[in-house]
Amino acid sequence: MKQRGFSLIEIAIGLMIIGLVAAGMIASIGQQNEQRRIAEAKSQLSLARDAVMAFVTTQGRLPCPASNVSNGQEAIASNVGGVITCSLEAGFLPAVTLGLPGVSAQGLLGNAWGDGNMGGATLPWALRYGVSALAAPVASALTSPGLGAPTSATRRTDVQTSINNGNGFFVCASSTGIGAGVNRCGTPANLLANNAGAVIWTLGANGGDAASFSTDEQQNANLGVARVVISRGFAPRGATGGMYDDLVTWVPASLVMDRLLASGAVQ
């Protein structure tokens, strides 16, 4: 009896099916890895936020941002008369000052996509951190113990007034319409928060690829408009409004002041 073998067409079809199955498996594994990284990044931000609040409890103030040369320590410009002035309003999370584990050789905490590599001179994989310096007469109050040297029994009210006047950090849903002003987000609909004392964020999976940044991601990378960070849902490359994979969390100034009030550090 003559046995029939596989024809070239049948073999080709079989190989195509195997290829499709393998491609599907690879895509599924890739999606699972990306979801794992996103979950890790969210956990990092939550841990960082908790560490910032723990610092508030023990030190009576928000920490200053780290610079690209401060090795993970907060960068302080001056400490005079109970007022601590930061070297910059926005920089990197001061992971060493906060005692966070897993820092890089530069003392910075890399995001879930950097795998310990900070990505060169601009350190795109490092977690970002910003804290508002507010404005006179309460400039640097949030980074000074007990809101700085009190000038009256209404120091907490003075800080809230400065925030109401547009001197806090803003979190906006889009970079469209942002600018200096009482509402730096431009419109009420674009405003997510105007009372952030501190903001922590990551530039996401494409942090090392500045050429692919959407306008929103460019704002988060460069803070072209001071004291404004954009937070919106994930959008893939080519989506309307551009790609967005940054993650953002923030600490309301009111939460900081409530913590200080509970400890008796402020009135």
Summary of the structure (lengths in Angstrom):
residues: 267
radius of gyration: 23.5
end to end distance: 99.7
largest distance: 105.9
contacts: 880
relative contact order: 0.13
helix: 36%
strand: 18%
